[in-house]
Amino acid sequence: QDESAEDERTDLAAFEEKVDVLIRNAASLLAVCAGTAAAGTVTRRFSFGTPLLDSPIEVQLTDIPISVESDAATVGAHTWGSACLLAEMIAEAPERYGFLPSPDDNQAGLRILELGAGTGLVSLASAKLLSAIPNKTQQDSTIVATDYHPAVLENLTHNIKANFPDGIASGVFLSAHALDWSIFAEEASRPSTLDAPLGEPFDVIFRFQADR
């Protein structure tokens, strides 16, 4: 019984240590992502390790100053901590998001929609991961990064070009499109009225929403 109790204490201590490390790493990542909130234009590189590849996925992003126009703040001008965490989760477990079909699955490529893409970190990380997956069985995938504010969309387009200067990602079509949620619900009830590439169903939808 003494040995059993000692083993339990050892296992509990090991578990608590892992939790502490996870919390510290998450806090550090959030601090890095949120640290430029008061800064001007800043360009940074993000690196996400993945079990699929020998080297990490790297994304270059430019954050621009937040402004307020017509009572609408360009909150998507900066990279949110939640986007950093989600991109890391996708890289670490791509199968959870349907990025890894079974070898016998010759399905069509994934269709991914990001709502409120902001600087585009999640879409860009997804595109780089999908384009680098070895021995893909899927056909070409499509990633649509959306936002509604013109300044945010302009910066999003800039970030896409910075990461894919030739406009090509192997097996992935990545694009930025304007999408206003306030009118999308009405348009979505009539799919035939939606312009491409929004008029077809998506397999994965990533959405961010600011806390009120």
Legacy VTK file of the C-alpha trace (Angstrom):
# vtk DataFile Version 3.0
C-alpha trace
ASCII
DATASET POLYDATA
POINTS 212 float
0.000 0.000 0.000
2.867 2.360 0.825
4.413 1.738 -2.589
1.037 2.270 -4.289
0.511 5.548 -2.456
4.027 6.682 -3.363
3.417 5.854 -7.039
0.201 7.870 -6.995
1.991 10.852 -5.464
4.726 10.569 -8.105
2.170 10.392 -10.927
0.274 13.363 -9.491
3.464 15.407 -9.193
4.414 14.573 -12.789
0.933 15.537 -14.009
0.998 18.834 -12.104
4.428 19.614 -13.535
3.138 19.027 -17.083
0.154 21.295 -16.406
2.461 24.014 -15.070
4.660 23.797 -18.174
1.603 23.971 -20.438
0.277 27.044 -18.622
3.661 28.783 -18.781
4.018 28.059 -22.501
0.481 29.290 -23.234
1.064 32.455 -21.210
4.321 33.112 -23.043
2.661 32.638 -26.421
-0.204 34.972 -25.506
2.256 37.579 -24.257
4.185 37.468 -27.524
1.020 37.822 -29.584
-0.487 40.616 -27.472
2.716 42.544 -26.865
2.400 44.745 -29.957
-1.163 45.909 -29.311
-0.022 49.480 -28.685
2.668 49.497 -31.363
2.588 50.783 -34.914
3.271 48.653 -37.971
5.198 45.546 -36.922
6.318 42.526 -38.951
6.938 39.267 -37.097
7.620 35.627 -37.817
5.683 32.794 -36.184
6.947 29.232 -36.030
4.751 26.184 -35.341
6.130 22.687 -34.890
4.199 19.800 -36.400
4.711 16.029 -36.157
4.201 15.764 -39.916
7.368 17.618 -40.893
11.023 17.748 -39.908
10.966 21.547 -39.830
8.341 23.913 -38.369
5.714 25.844 -40.290
6.749 29.512 -40.510
4.412 32.441 -41.143
5.383 36.087 -41.609
2.763 38.631 -40.534
2.450 42.390 -40.540
0.299 44.044 -37.862
-0.887 47.569 -38.606
-2.099 50.296 -36.207
-5.653 49.930 -34.930
-7.942 52.774 -35.927
-11.580 53.702 -35.340
-13.669 54.778 -38.312
-17.438 55.280 -38.197
-17.551 53.633 -34.762
-15.896 50.487 -36.167
-12.456 49.620 -34.777
-10.046 47.730 -37.000
-9.422 45.090 -34.332
-8.295 42.681 -37.042
-5.261 44.877 -37.643
-3.408 42.985 -34.895
-2.812 39.271 -34.437
-4.881 37.941 -31.547
-3.495 35.548 -28.980
-6.339 33.138 -29.744
-5.184 32.968 -33.377
-1.687 32.018 -32.205
-3.057 29.249 -30.018
-5.381 27.880 -32.707
-2.613 27.864 -35.326
-0.422 25.956 -32.875
-3.222 23.450 -32.188
-3.745 22.861 -35.911
-0.037 22.276 -36.469
0.249 19.879 -33.526
-2.875 17.823 -34.345
-3.870 18.364 -38.007
-5.932 15.172 -38.056
-8.342 16.787 -35.588
-9.315 19.282 -38.292
-9.573 16.838 -41.172
-6.177 17.700 -42.653
-5.132 14.041 -42.777
-7.525 11.791 -44.711
-7.007 8.049 -44.557
-4.776 6.513 -47.284
-7.840 4.958 -48.934
-9.785 8.219 -48.898
-9.582 9.895 -52.305
-11.933 12.676 -51.296
-12.037 16.147 -52.739
-9.796 18.778 -51.188
-10.836 20.514 -47.991
-12.804 23.729 -48.140
-11.860 25.954 -45.188
-13.482 29.262 -44.256
-12.013 31.668 -41.719
-14.432 34.298 -40.426
-12.815 37.456 -39.102
-9.403 36.381 -40.376
-7.703 39.628 -39.352
-4.012 39.329 -40.187
-4.607 35.807 -41.522
-2.422 33.742 -39.189
-4.759 30.724 -38.999
-5.442 30.629 -42.740
-1.773 31.073 -43.612
-0.613 28.418 -41.159
-3.286 26.052 -42.511
-2.253 26.730 -46.102
1.422 26.125 -45.372
0.641 22.931 -43.477
-1.676 21.534 -46.154
0.774 22.396 -48.927
3.608 20.616 -47.097
1.797 17.391 -46.138
3.664 14.530 -47.831
1.787 11.916 -49.877
-1.507 13.786 -49.850
-4.505 11.775 -51.066
-6.803 14.782 -51.216
-7.273 16.938 -54.255
-6.483 20.651 -54.148
-7.856 22.399 -51.063
-9.424 25.855 -50.835
-8.964 28.317 -47.971
-11.059 31.489 -47.910
-9.931 34.125 -45.386
-12.622 36.768 -44.794
-13.014 40.067 -42.987
-15.182 43.119 -43.520
-13.051 46.215 -42.889
-11.207 47.518 -46.013
-7.994 48.338 -44.111
-7.923 44.883 -42.514
-8.598 43.215 -45.860
-5.797 45.193 -47.482
-3.359 44.068 -44.792
-4.657 40.492 -45.009
-3.999 40.477 -48.758
-0.521 41.887 -48.107
0.230 39.074 -45.643
-0.928 36.419 -48.091
1.370 37.824 -50.775
4.274 38.056 -48.315
3.985 34.352 -47.499
3.208 33.219 -51.032
4.979 35.774 -53.269
4.382 33.648 -56.361
0.672 33.439 -55.525
0.911 29.654 -55.372
0.804 27.163 -52.500
1.227 23.552 -53.546
-2.232 22.012 -53.683
-3.911 24.933 -51.886
-5.912 27.887 -53.212
-5.772 30.689 -50.612
-7.627 33.970 -51.075
-8.967 36.942 -49.114
-12.587 38.051 -49.478
-14.831 40.694 -47.955
-17.603 39.298 -45.766
-19.900 41.314 -43.490
-21.638 39.080 -40.945
-24.463 41.594 -40.517
-25.759 40.892 -44.015
-24.413 37.373 -44.552
-27.292 35.635 -42.734
-29.817 37.021 -45.208
-27.624 36.173 -48.211
-26.876 32.682 -46.888
-30.585 31.867 -46.991
-30.286 32.203 -50.760
-26.996 30.398 -51.604
-27.392 31.064 -55.306
-26.939 34.797 -54.618
-23.502 34.338 -52.998
-20.461 35.055 -55.114
-17.741 32.434 -55.496
-16.070 31.012 -53.512
-18.675 31.534 -50.771
-21.558 29.871 -52.603
-20.469 26.304 -51.799
-20.400 24.421 -48.462
-17.261 24.405 -46.308
-15.792 21.447 -44.443
-14.094 23.511 -41.730
-15.034 26.960 -40.403
-12.815 28.945 -38.056
-14.456 31.869 -36.281
-13.191 34.486 -33.845
-15.375 36.793 -31.818
-14.286 39.619 -29.551
-15.440 39.523 -25.933
-17.965 42.191 -25.078
LINES 1 213
212 0 1 2 3 4 5 6 7 8 9 10 11 12 13 14 15 16 17 18 19 20 21 22 23 24 25 26 27 28 29 30 31 32 33 34 35 36 37 38 39 40 41 42 43 44 45 46 47 48 49 50 51 52 53 54 55 56 57 58 59 60 61 62 63 64 65 66 67 68 69 70 71 72 73 74 75 76 77 78 79 80 81 82 83 84 85 86 87 88 89 90 91 92 93 94 95 96 97 98 99 100 101 102 103 104 105 106 107 108 109 110 111 112 113 114 115 116 117 118 119 120 121 122 123 124 125 126 127 128 129 130 131 132 133 134 135 136 137 138 139 140 141 142 143 144 145 146 147 148 149 150 151 152 153 154 155 156 157 158 159 160 161 162 163 164 165 166 167 168 169 170 171 172 173 174 175 176 177 178 179 180 181 182 183 184 185 186 187 188 189 190 191 192 193 194 195 196 197 198 199 200 201 202 203 204 205 206 207 208 209 210 211
